Amino acid sequence: MFFASFNMLIPELPAYLTALGGGEYKGLIIALFTVTALISRPFSGKLADTIGRVPVMLFGAIVCLICSLLYPLLTTVNAFLLLRLLHGFSTGFTPTGQAAFLGDIIPANKRGEAMGILGTAGTLGMAAGPAIGGALANAFSLNVLFYTSSLFGFLSVVILLNMKETLGDRKAFSVDSVKIKRHDLFEPLVIVPCMIMFLYAYSYGACFTLLPDLGEFVGIRNKGVLFTFLTVSSLMVRLIAGKASDRYGRVSVLKISTFLLVLALVIISVGQAPWHIMLGVTIYGIGQGMTSPTLLAWATDLSDENFKGRGISSLYIFMEAGIGIGALFSGLIYANDPANFLITFSICTALSLMAFIYLMFRKISARPAI
C-alpha cells in the first residue's frame, strides 16, 4: 500500500508539472523527493534503533497520506516543488523501519529470502501503482488520482497501527533522539554495498524521470505501462534472487544482476521502437529485482547487531543520492530534447558497468553472512 501510494503519481507528474508551467524542472520531480529522503536517513536510522521500528514506519506512511491530499490544493510550480521535497520524508523513514524490523525477526541464513519477500511486496505496489495512476488520470482526472494515492497511504497506516514492535530496548522520544552525531551519519562496515548501490541507483533515478517522455517519444500512450513492465519483471525474480544470495553469496548474485543492468541500459539507449524500450525495461527490471534485495541483505549482514538501523540507513543514503543525482543530471542532460536520450542513458550504462567491473575484479567475501 505504501509503495503504491507514491508510485502511482510518478507517470503523471511530468505532464502535471508542465501544465503548471514548469516543464523545464522535470528533473526535480524525482531529485527533490530523494533529497529529503536522503537527509532524513540518518534520523530514521537512529530513531529506528532508539524509539522503535514501528514509529519510524508509521511516520513515513502518514507523510505519504498527507502529501497526496495536498497536490490538488497547491497549484503553482514553487508549491509543487516544495511538496515534492516534503513527500520525500515518506521514503526516508518507512523503508528503513521495514528492513530493520525484518532484521530483528529473521535469521541471517534466511535474510536474503526475507528481503526478497519484502521487495516483492513493495514491487507489487510499484507495479500496480503506475498502472492504476495512468488509468485513473486518463479515465477521470488528476484529482481522483491524488485522492486515491492518499487512500492507499491511509490503508498502510491502518496496517502499521496493528504491528507489534520488535526493538527490545526502546527509549522514549526526546530531543536527543534527533540529535545526529558524526557516527550516526554513516556505518563504515557497509561501504562496499553502498558503493554498488550508488552506481546502480543513478540509472534508476534516470529511468523514473525520463521513461514517461521516452515512452511518449516511441509511441506508448499510457505512460504507466513502462513502469509496469519494469516492476513486474522485478517482481518475478526477487524471491529467487533472495534465496540464491542466501545459498551462493551476495556477490555472486550481484555479478549477474549488474551485467543485466548494463545490457538493459544499452538496449534502452539505442532503442527506437516501443518493443525495444519494453525489452530493455524488462531486462532492467530483472537486474533491479536481483540487485536491491541482495544489497539490502548484504548491508544487514555487515551491520553492527545493535545498530542495524544505522547500517540500513547508510545503504539508503547512497541509494537516495544515486537516484537524486541520476534524476537531476539526467533531466538536465535530456533538456526536453529526444536527441539527448542516447547520451543520457549511455552515462547510466557506464556507471552500471563500473559496478559490474568492481564486483568482477575486486576480491570481496561472497558469503551471505559476515
N, C-alpha and C positions, 0 to 999 in steps of 0.2 A: 504493500500500500504506500509506503514512504517513497520508494523509488519511482513508482508510477506517478505519484503526485507531481513531482517537479519535472520528470522526463516527458510527460505528455505536453508540456508547454514548449519544449525546445524546437520542434519543427515549425511552429507558427510565429515564434518570437522575432526572427529576422524580418519577416514581412510586416509584423506589427510595428517594429521599431522604424522601418522605412515609412510606413503610413503616418507615423508621428513626426516624420521629417528628420530622422536620424540614421538614414541608411548607411552613412559613412562610418558609423560606430558599431557595425555588426560584430566586429572582433571583440567588443567589450561585453557582449551578451554572456559569453562563457567566461571571459577573463575576469570580469568583476565578481561573478559568482564564486570563482575559485580563489580570488584574493582573500575574501573574508573566511572562506573555508580553510585556507592555509593559515591565516593569522590565528584562527580560533583553535587550531590543532593542539598547540602546547597547553592551552587552557582545558580543552576537553580531555586530553590525556591525563593531566594532573587531577582534574575533578573525578575522572573515572577511577583513579587509584585512591581517592580520598572519600568523597561523599557517596560513590557507588556508580555502577554501570547503568542502572535503570534511569536515574535522574538525568544523566547525560543524554541517553537516547530520547527521553521524553522532551527535553528542551528543544532538540533539533526538530522533532516532529511538530511541536507547537509552532515553531518559526515557519515551517512549511505551510501549515494551515493558515496562519495569519497573512503571510505574504501573498498567497494565491488569492485571498479575498481582496487585497489592495490593488492588484493590477488594473481592474476596471475603473478604479477611482483616480489613479494617478496617471494622467494622460498627457504629460509633457515629456520631452526627451530626458531632461535632467531628473525628473521624478522617477521615470522608468529605470534609468541607470542607477539611481540611489537604491531603488527597490531590489534590483539585481544584486547589488552589494550586500544588502541585508539578508536576502534569500540564501546567500552562501553560508550563513551560520548554520543552516539546517544540516548540510553535509559535513560541516566541520565538527559536529557533535554526534549525531546518531550513529554513523558507521564506526566511529572509534569505540563507542559503548558496546556496539554489537560484537565486534571482534574480541574485545576484552571479556565480554560475557561468555563467549564460546571458549576462550582460552581458559576460563575458570572451570568449565564443566566437561571438557573433552581431553582425554589423554593424548600425549604427544604423538603416539603412533597412529592416531586416528585424526590428527589435526587437519591434514590436507583434505581428507574426505569431508570433514565438518565445514571447513571454509568453502569447499565446493558446494555444499548444500546451501550455506548462507548466500553464496554468489548466485546459485540457481534461483533462489527466492527473489533476490534483487534483480536478476536478469529477467525474470518473469514480469516484474513491474516495469522494467525498462523496455521490454518487448511490447507489452500491451499498451503502455503509456503513450508513445508517439502515434501508434495506430489509432487509439481512441481519440487522442488530441486532434489529429488530422481529420478524422471522420466528423467529430463534433464541430470543428471550425467550418468545414465545408457544408455540413447539413444544417447547422444552426447559426452560431455566432461565436466570436471570441469570448464574450462574457460567459456564455454557457460553459466554454472550455475552462475558464478560470475558476468558476464556482465548482465544477466537477473536480478540478485539481484540489481545491480546498476540502471537498468532501473526502477524498482519498487520504488527505493529511489527517483529517479528523478520525477516520477509521484506524489509522496507525496509532494515534494517541489512545484510543479506546483499548487496543490490544496491549499497549505498553503499560497501561494502568493496572493490568491484571497479571503482570510478570513479577516473579519473586527475585529479589536482589541476591546476587551471588558473591559480592565482596564481603569478606568476613569482618575485617577490622575497619568499620566505617567511622567516619568523623562527621560531625555536624558542619554544615556550610558556614564559612566565615570569610572575612576579608582575606585572611591568609591563604584560603583555598584558591584564590585567583591571583595571588602574587607569584609571578613567574621568575624563577632564578635561572641562571645560565644553564645549570644541569637539567632543567626541565625542558629546555628548548629542543634538545636532540639526544638520542641514545646512540653513542658511537658503536655499540655492538651490532647495529643493523645497517651499517654504512653500505655494504655491498648490495643488499636488496634495494636500498634506497637509490643507488646509482642506476641500477637496471630500471627501476620504476620511473625515474625521471626521463630517461632516454625513450622509453616506450610511451609514456603519458603525453609527450609533446604531440605525437601523431594523433592521439585520442582527442586532444583539445582541438586540433586542426579539423579532424573529421566531424566533430559535433558542431563546429562553427560553419563549415563550408559544404557539408553534404546536402543541405537543402538547396543551395544555389547550384551545386554540381548536378543534382538530380533534375532540377528545372532546365538546366542547360542541355542535358542529353534527352529531355522529353519525358521525364517522370512527373506526372501531375501531382499525385499525393506525396508530399514531401516526407511524410512519416514512414513510407514504405521502406526506404533505405535503412532507417533506424531499426525497423522491424527485422529486416534481413540480418543486420549486424547482431542484434541482441538474441534472435532465435538461434543463429549459428553458434553464438557464445554459450547459450543455454545448453545446447546439445552435448558440449564436451566438458562442462565444468565438473560434473560428478566423476567422470572417467579420469580427468586430469588430476583431480584431488587425490583419488585413490592411487594413481600412478606415482604421484610425488611422494606419497607415504611409502610406497614399495621400492621405487627405484631412485629416489632422491629428488630434491628440488631442482638442482642444476640440470640434471638430465632432461627433465620436462621443459625447463626454460630454454635450453638449446633448440629444441624443436619449435617451441612457441614463437621465439623471436625470429627464427627463419621464416615461419609462416607470415609473420607481420611484415617482414621485408618483401616477400613475394606479393602479398596483397597490395602493399603500397606502390609497388612497381606497376601492377595492373591498373590501379586507380589513377596513377599519374598519367598513363598513356591512353586510357580508355576513352572512347568516343561515342559508344552506343550504350543504351540502357543495360543490356546484358553484360557488357564489360564491367560497368560500375557495380552491378549487382553481384557479379562473380568476385570482384575484388573485395567488396564489403563483406561478403560471406566468409571468404578466407580470413579477412581481418578479424571478424567476429570469433572464428575458431582460435586464432592466435591469442586474441584478447581474453577469451574464456579460459585458456590454459594458463596465461601469464598472471592474471590478477590474483586468483586464489592461491596459486603456488607462491607468489611473492609474499602474500599475507601470512601464509602458514610458515614460510621461512623466517620472516621477521619475528613472528611469535616464538618460534624455536629459539632464536638467538637472544630474545629479550630477557632481562633480569626477571626472575619469577615474581618479585614483589613490585615490579614496575612495568607490567605488560602494557598498561595504558600508554606509558611514555614511549615504549618501543613501537607500538602500533601507530601512535600519533606521528612519530618521526617518519614512518613509511608514507603515511597520508600527506605529510607536509611536502615530501618530494613529489608525490602524485599530483597534488594541487598545483605545485609550482610548475610541473611539466605541462599539465592541462592548461593552466592560465597563460603561460608563456607561449605555448603552442597555439592557443586560440588567438591571443593578441597579435603575435608576429604573423601568423597565417592570414589573419584578417587584413593586416597592413600590406603584406606582400600581394595578396589577391586583389585588393583595392577595387572590388566590383568589376574586374576585367577577366572574363573567362580565359583569355590568353595566358593568364598567370597561374592557372591550375597546375600546369606541369611543374614549374619551378617550386610552387608551394608544397606539393606533395613529394617532390624529389628531396627536399630538405628533410621531410618526415622519414623518407626511406633511408637517408644517410644516417640519421640518428639511431633508428632501429637496427641498422646494420652494425653500428658501433657496439650496441648491446650484445648482439649475436657474436661478434668477434671477441669481445671481452670474455664472454662465457666460454667460448671455444678454446681460448688460448691461455687464460689465467687459471692457475691451479687453485681451486676452491673446494672445500669439503662438500661433497654431494650428499651426505647423509641427511635424512629428513629431520633429525633432531640433534641438537648440539648439547 
